[in-house]
Amino acid sequence: MTVEELRVVVRFAAAAAEELLPVFERRHPDDGRPRAALEAARVFVEGAPRTRLQRVASVEAHRAAREAATEVARLAAQAAGDAAAAAYLHPLARATQVGHILRAAADAARVAEIEAGEDAAAADRAVERWRERAPAVLVDVLRRYPPAPAGRNRVARLVSTLDSVLREAPGG
């Protein structure tokens, strides 16, 4: 996998996380860890090498997720952590890597569902929106890994759904 392909993956994850950041910051205005993770992701996307910055910022955003007061705040912080961590996507052909590519977008779909009163159609619309936004390079990277398993929780199932629709996309 090339560094440029990694940058595409990180850009996609960061776009999802960026949409969710206000959700986290409304509930935790004094906690800058998810914002710092997004900034670390952006630094990599804009051409800097992968460094300890992305790793540390990712871990801190995931800590913020564990400490979040609500599910939507947790998902938003998790997405930011995942965006920074995506810079370290492994080329090992394991289905777990699919989560690193798609979980931030699945988090966004889950937040849409929650904010719509647990309306699954809202998640479906979000999945479709992320399918449309996925660049061909991302789909090519995704297809190098085994399909994501259905998973036990809602976000894992949304990762699996998004994975399926992206793999089925013509031309991808």
Secondary structure, DSSP 8 states (H G I E B T S, - for coil): --HHHHHHHHHHHHHHHHHHHHHHHHH-TT--HHHHHHHHHHHHHTT----HHHHHHHHHHHHHHHH-SSHHHHHHHHHHHHHHHGGG---S--THHHHHHHHHHHHHHHHHHHHTTS-HHHHHHHHHHHHHH--HHHHHHHTTS------SSHHHHHHHHHHHHHHHSS--
